[in-house]
């Protein structure tokens, strides 16, 4: 028996003892989707693994084909799985990303009329806190990524517009994933992902990029030194500059509602 088949049977074995479609009054497909997620977590299945064949899942969960397909579609929309074609195809687990979360959350932002200015204001509020928490958490993997981000920024020619924007975004993205709090990490990365989803020209003039690079290094050094107070202060000052410069160069676009897509 191959690994995919073994994992598929593991999921159904757990499901057989736990699934009860009468537990709640909401749609059966939604309950089924939650149960499938619970079963995946219970078995510790990872991206790339196949779920059981459709006929087997229908039998184990005692549901019809349309209900099962709707449940799987709900999970596919969330980015948790994809339907693999072919004779050995079926639902295959995917690695969830911030982009999946952002894509779904942007529907709510769009309906609320949330503007990019509000996203920027939220970043201004949360990123200094996350810099402090990164200094306190001292996540080894995150620290290595931050060192790599700083080294990459040092290697970029300040006149390289695209390269500069990429390394600047990488610096903020890295710190937004280092707080040690999974909720804040997701929120920080989500806000950044939404904000940069609208293309904008760099706001920092070429002649000032070396100064900004030094500010980034100072924030990183405070994080490496476990100095959360300094990291928070420097990031707050930096984000205030960033917000002011964004307003100067992209004021009109900041009033644009967040798009869905």
C-alpha positions as CSV (number, residue, x, y, z in Angstrom):
1,X,0.0,0.0,0.0
2,X,1.4,3.4,-0.9
3,X,1.7,6.4,1.4
4,X,-1.3,8.3,-0.1
5,X,-3.6,5.3,0.3
6,X,-2.4,4.8,3.9
7,X,-3.1,8.4,4.8
8,X,-6.5,8.2,3.1
9,X,-7.5,5.2,5.2
10,X,-6.2,6.9,8.3
11,X,-8.6,9.8,7.7
12,X,-11.5,7.6,7.2
13,X,-10.7,5.5,10.3
14,X,-10.9,8.6,12.5
15,X,-13.9,9.9,10.7
16,X,-15.9,6.7,11.2
17,X,-15.9,7.2,14.9
18,X,-16.5,10.9,15.1
19,X,-18.7,12.1,12.3
20,X,-22.3,12.9,13.3
21,X,-24.2,15.1,10.8
22,X,-27.0,15.8,13.3
23,X,-24.8,17.7,15.7
24,X,-25.7,21.2,14.5
25,X,-28.5,22.9,12.5
26,X,-26.3,24.6,9.9
27,X,-25.6,23.2,6.4
28,X,-24.4,19.6,6.3
29,X,-21.7,20.5,3.8
30,X,-20.3,23.1,6.2
31,X,-20.3,20.6,9.1
32,X,-18.7,18.0,6.9
33,X,-16.0,20.4,5.8
34,X,-15.1,21.1,9.5
35,X,-15.1,17.4,10.3
36,X,-12.7,16.8,7.4
37,X,-10.4,19.5,8.7
38,X,-10.5,17.9,12.2
39,X,-9.7,14.5,10.7
40,X,-6.8,16.0,8.8
41,X,-5.4,17.6,11.9
42,X,-5.9,14.5,14.0
43,X,-3.8,12.5,11.6
44,X,-1.2,15.2,11.1
45,X,-1.5,15.0,7.3
46,X,0.7,17.4,5.4
47,X,0.6,19.2,2.0
48,X,0.8,16.8,-0.9
49,X,-1.2,14.0,0.7
50,X,-4.3,12.6,-0.9
51,X,-7.6,12.3,0.9
52,X,-9.7,9.2,0.3
53,X,-11.5,8.5,-2.9
54,X,-15.0,10.1,-3.3
55,X,-16.8,6.8,-2.9
56,X,-15.0,6.0,0.3
57,X,-15.7,9.4,1.8
58,X,-19.3,9.2,0.9
59,X,-19.5,5.9,2.7
60,X,-17.6,6.9,5.8
61,X,-19.5,10.2,6.3
62,X,-22.9,8.9,5.1
63,X,-23.5,11.7,2.7
64,X,-24.4,12.0,-0.9
65,X,-22.1,13.0,-3.7
66,X,-23.4,16.6,-4.0
67,X,-22.9,17.2,-0.2
68,X,-19.4,15.8,-0.3
69,X,-18.4,17.8,-3.3
70,X,-19.8,21.0,-1.8
71,X,-17.8,20.4,1.4
72,X,-14.6,19.8,-0.6
73,X,-15.3,22.9,-2.7
74,X,-15.5,24.9,0.5
75,X,-12.1,23.7,1.5
76,X,-10.7,24.3,-1.9
77,X,-11.9,27.9,-1.8
78,X,-10.0,28.3,1.5
79,X,-6.9,27.0,-0.2
80,X,-6.7,23.8,1.9
81,X,-6.9,21.4,-1.0
82,X,-7.0,21.1,-4.7
83,X,-8.7,18.6,-6.9
84,X,-6.0,16.6,-8.7
85,X,-7.1,15.2,-12.1
86,X,-6.4,11.8,-13.5
87,X,-7.0,8.2,-12.6
88,X,-5.0,8.6,-9.3
89,X,-6.5,12.0,-8.7
90,X,-8.8,13.4,-6.1
91,X,-8.6,15.9,-3.3
92,X,-4.9,16.7,-2.5
93,X,-3.9,18.8,0.5
94,X,-2.2,22.1,-0.1
95,X,0.0,24.3,2.0
96,X,-2.1,27.2,3.3
97,X,-0.6,30.6,2.8
98,X,-1.2,34.2,3.8
99,X,-2.4,34.8,0.3
100,X,-5.3,32.3,0.8
101,X,-6.3,34.1,4.0
102,X,-6.0,37.6,2.3
103,X,-8.0,36.5,-0.7
104,X,-11.0,35.4,1.4
105,X,-10.7,38.3,3.9
106,X,-10.6,40.9,1.2
107,X,-14.2,40.1,0.3
108,X,-15.2,41.4,3.8
109,X,-12.9,44.5,3.4
110,X,-14.4,45.2,0.0
111,X,-18.0,45.1,1.3
112,X,-17.1,47.3,4.2
113,X,-15.5,49.9,1.9
114,X,-12.2,49.6,3.7
115,X,-9.6,51.9,2.1
116,X,-5.9,51.3,1.7
117,X,-5.3,54.2,4.1
118,X,-7.1,52.2,6.8
119,X,-4.8,49.2,6.0
120,X,-1.8,51.5,6.3
121,X,-3.0,52.9,9.7
122,X,-3.5,49.4,10.9
123,X,0.1,48.6,9.9
124,X,1.3,51.7,11.7
125,X,-0.4,50.4,14.9
126,X,0.7,46.8,14.8
127,X,4.2,46.7,13.3
128,X,6.0,48.5,16.2
129,X,4.4,46.0,18.6
130,X,5.5,43.1,16.4
131,X,9.1,44.4,16.3
132,X,9.1,44.4,20.1
133,X,7.6,41.0,20.3
134,X,10.1,39.7,17.7
135,X,12.9,40.9,20.0
136,X,11.4,39.2,23.0
137,X,10.5,35.9,21.2
138,X,13.9,35.4,19.6
139,X,12.6,32.8,17.1
140,X,15.7,31.2,15.7
141,X,14.3,30.6,12.2
142,X,12.9,34.2,12.1
143,X,16.3,35.6,13.2
144,X,18.1,33.8,10.4
145,X,15.5,35.1,7.9
146,X,16.0,38.6,9.2
147,X,19.7,38.4,8.9
148,X,19.3,37.1,5.3
149,X,16.9,40.0,4.5
150,X,19.4,42.6,5.8
151,X,22.2,41.0,3.8
152,X,20.1,41.0,0.7
153,X,19.3,44.7,1.2
154,X,23.0,45.5,1.6
155,X,23.6,43.8,-1.8
156,X,21.0,45.9,-3.7
157,X,22.0,48.9,-5.7
158,X,19.9,51.8,-4.4
159,X,19.1,52.8,-8.0
160,X,17.5,49.5,-8.6
161,X,13.8,50.4,-8.2
162,X,12.3,46.9,-8.3
163,X,15.1,45.4,-6.2
164,X,14.8,48.1,-3.6
165,X,11.1,47.6,-3.3
166,X,11.4,43.9,-3.0
167,X,14.1,44.0,-0.2
168,X,12.1,46.6,1.7
169,X,9.0,44.5,1.5
170,X,11.0,41.5,2.6
171,X,12.3,43.3,5.7
172,X,8.8,44.2,6.9
173,X,7.3,40.8,5.9
174,X,10.0,39.0,7.9
175,X,9.4,41.0,11.1
176,X,5.7,40.5,10.6
177,X,6.2,36.8,11.0
178,X,8.4,36.8,14.1
179,X,6.2,37.9,17.0
180,X,5.8,34.4,18.5
181,X,2.0,34.8,18.4
182,X,0.4,33.0,15.5
183,X,-2.6,35.4,15.5
184,X,-0.5,38.5,15.3
185,X,1.8,36.9,12.8
186,X,-1.1,36.1,10.5
187,X,-2.6,39.6,11.0
188,X,0.7,41.4,10.4
189,X,1.5,39.4,7.2
190,X,-2.2,39.8,6.0
191,X,-2.1,43.6,6.4
192,X,1.2,43.8,4.5
193,X,-0.1,41.4,1.8
194,X,-3.3,43.5,1.3
195,X,-1.4,46.8,1.2
196,X,1.2,45.8,-1.4
197,X,-1.4,44.1,-3.6
198,X,-2.0,47.5,-5.1
199,X,1.1,48.4,-7.2
200,X,2.7,51.7,-6.3
201,X,6.0,53.4,-7.2
202,X,8.6,53.4,-4.5
203,X,8.1,56.3,-2.0
204,X,11.7,56.7,-0.9
205,X,13.9,58.8,-3.2
206,X,17.1,57.1,-4.5
207,X,19.3,59.4,-2.4
208,X,17.5,58.5,0.8
209,X,17.5,54.7,0.4
210,X,20.8,54.2,2.1
211,X,19.4,56.1,5.1
212,X,16.3,53.8,5.2
213,X,18.5,50.8,4.9
214,X,20.4,51.9,8.0
215,X,17.1,52.4,9.8
216,X,16.2,48.8,8.9
217,X,19.5,47.6,10.1
218,X,19.1,49.5,13.4
219,X,15.7,47.8,14.0
220,X,17.1,44.4,13.2
221,X,20.1,45.0,15.5
222,X,17.7,45.9,18.3
223,X,15.8,42.6,17.7
224,X,19.0,40.6,17.6
225,X,20.1,42.3,20.9
226,X,16.7,41.4,22.5
227,X,16.0,45.1,23.0
228,X,12.3,45.2,22.5
229,X,11.8,48.8,23.7
230,X,14.3,50.1,21.2
231,X,13.0,47.9,18.4
232,X,9.4,49.1,19.0
233,X,10.5,52.8,19.1
234,X,12.6,52.6,16.0
235,X,9.8,50.8,14.1
236,X,7.2,53.3,15.2
237,X,9.4,56.2,14.0
238,X,10.1,54.3,10.7
239,X,6.4,53.6,10.1
240,X,5.4,57.2,10.8
241,X,7.9,58.2,8.1
242,X,6.5,55.6,5.8
243,X,2.9,56.7,6.4
244,X,3.9,60.4,5.8
245,X,5.8,59.6,2.6
246,X,3.0,57.4,1.4
247,X,0.5,60.1,1.9
248,X,2.7,62.6,0.1
249,X,3.3,60.4,-3.0
250,X,0.2,58.2,-3.1
251,X,-2.5,60.2,-1.1
252,X,-5.2,59.7,-3.7
253,X,-4.7,56.0,-4.1
254,X,-4.8,55.5,-0.3
255,X,-8.5,56.6,-0.4
256,X,-9.2,53.8,-2.9
257,X,-11.3,50.9,-1.4
258,X,-9.5,47.6,-1.1
259,X,-10.2,45.5,-4.2
260,X,-11.2,41.8,-4.2
261,X,-8.8,39.8,-6.3
